[in-house]
Amino acid sequence: MTTKSFEELKPKIQEAIEAKLKGSPIVDEDGFILVDGFFMPGFQKEISGSFVIGGPSVPAVAIVGKTTGRIYYFALKVLLPDLDI
């Protein structure tokens, strides 16, 4: 597995998100800003009072609407299916 930085992947990520948003009901009159970095939402097997660090996660990226401030997340593997992660 080759490690890629966000900056290396940013142009491809931006292009993939723009393609996904064409014809989408997600609309922001002033467009969106791509958040610089990856998000790693983690998953837990049980609902409990304690938070577990580590374990399974989904690498993701996010955009923020310039007008609405809404945040939308995209799974990185869906945007870049050929990426080895």
Secondary structure, DSSP 8 states (H G I E B T S, - for coil): -----HHHHHHHHHHHHHHHHTT-S---TT-EEE-SS-B--B--SS--SS---SS-B--EEEEEETTT--EEEEEHHHHSTT---
